[in-house]
Amino acid sequence: VESSALMPAVTTLLMPSYFTNFGVIYVSLVVPAGYTTTSCVHIRNASSKLETLMPKMDDGSRYLQFWLVHAAITLLLASFASLLAWLPLSTHATWLLWAYVQLESSTRKIYGWFESELGKKSLEDNVLVRSTARIIAALPSNVEDSSTNPVHADNVAAAEGDKSKVE
């Protein structure tokens, strides 16, 4: 991405978060949409020579990869929106994240990571699944283990037996 395309949004980095939100919209949606449209027009209007068409197709595939990465990052940011609202300068960090993702090397690197994660043979090998399992295992449980407190388990069973007699 040419740096001149990001210049209007750079000025929002020096402003409060309310104005930086407009810069985030510009950097994450307007600039990539413009480049995607330009890439599609070049592919549509290309001559039939394969040598001239391949670089344009490569550019087009890059923007397809960008939009997949965009969807994943948008989901991630939406998931943590309530937490990010409390962090100072989080809007500015979001702006920098979108500017970083627009770099061709970072788009391809992030997309390659997604592709390798989704291409694993078993779901248990996936980083996201393993991380989620660790987080769930670390959460406190409200259910008591009957093997550690058998007297309590007997009391619960007796109470459930009394309820069935009442019904």
N, C-alpha and C positions, 0 to 999 in steps of 0.2 A: 504494500500500500504506500502510495506516495505520501510523504509527510505534509505536502501542501494541502491535501484533502482534509487533514486533521487540524489545520490551523484555526478555523473558526471555533472548534471545540476546545482548543488549548486555552483560550482566554477564560473558559468557564472553570478551569482548574484553579484559578486564582481567586475565585468567588466563593461565597457560601454554598453549602450543599444544595439549597433550593435551586440555584442556577446551574450547579454542576450536574444535576439530574438531566437538564436539557442537553448538556454536553454528552452525557452517557447515552441518551437516546440517539444523538447525532452519530457518535462513534460506533455504537453497537448495531444500529439499524440503517441509518441514512447512507453512510459511506459504503458499507458492504452491499446494500441494495443497488446503489449506483454502479459499483464495479461489476456486480453480477449481471446487471442489465447490459452494460457495455460488452461484457464477455459473451453473452448470448447473441447480441447483435453481430459481433464479429464472427461468431461461428455460423450464424445464419447467412451472412453475406460473404462468406469465404469462397474463394475459388476452389475448384475441384482438386487442386494439387495437394497431395498428402503432406508435403514438406511445410507448406504454409498453414495447413489446417491443424497439425499436431500441437504446436505451441498454444494455439487458441483453445484446443480441446483440453490441454493440460491445465490451462488457466481456468477453464470452466469447471473442471473436476475439482480444482482447489476450492472454488466457491461453493460447490455442493458439499464438500467436506466441511467448509466453514459453517454452513447452515446447520449441519448435524451437530457440530461442536457447540454452536450457538444455542441450540435447543437444550443440550445437556447442561451448559453453564447457566442458562436462564432458569432451568428447573432447580439447580443447586442454589442459586441466589434467591429464588423464591422460597425455597425451603428454610433458608436461614435469614429471611427478611426481618423477622422480629428481633433476632439477635443483632443483626447488622444495624438496625435502627438505633441501638444503644451505643454503638461504637463510634467514637469521633473520627471524622474523615473517612468513613467507610464508603461514602459516595465517591470520593476522590480515588480511593483504592479500586473501586469498581470501574471507574473511568480508565485507570491504568491497566486493569485486567483486560478490558475490551480492546484497548490499543495494542496490548501484547498479543492477544489472540488473533488480531488481524494480520500480524506478520506471517508471511508464507511459511517460514520454517516452524513457527510455533503451532500454526494450524495443522500442518501435516504431522507434527510430533504428537499433538494431543489426539488427533484422529487415529494415528497409528496405535497409540496406547488403547483407545477404545476398541479398535479392531482386534488387537491381541487379547484383550480381556473378554470380549464377546466370542472369540474364536476358540476358547479353551474347551477341552473335551467334557469336563464335568463342571457343574455349577459350583461345587465346593472349592474349586481352584481359583475362583474369581475373587479379586481383592475386595470388592464391594460386599459380597456375601460373607467373606471371612470377617471383615470389619463389623458388619451388622451383627453377626453372631457373637463377637466379642463384646459389643456394647450391650446386647440383650443379656448376656451371661453376667455382666457386671452390675446390672440393675438389681435393686433390692426386690425381694419377693414377699408377697403378703401371705402366701400359703406356707403353713408350718409343715415340717416334715414329720410324719407320724412315727418314723423309726427313732427319732431322737427324743420324742416325748409321748410314750405310749399311753400314759394316764390321760393326757389331754385328748388323744385320739379316741379312747374309750368313752370319755365324757361327751365328745361330739357325736359318736355313734349312738349313745344312749339318748341324747337330746333329739336326734333325728328319729329314733324309734318312738319317742313320746309324741312327736309331731304327727307321725303316721296314725297313731291311735286316736288323736283328736279329730283328724279328718275323717 
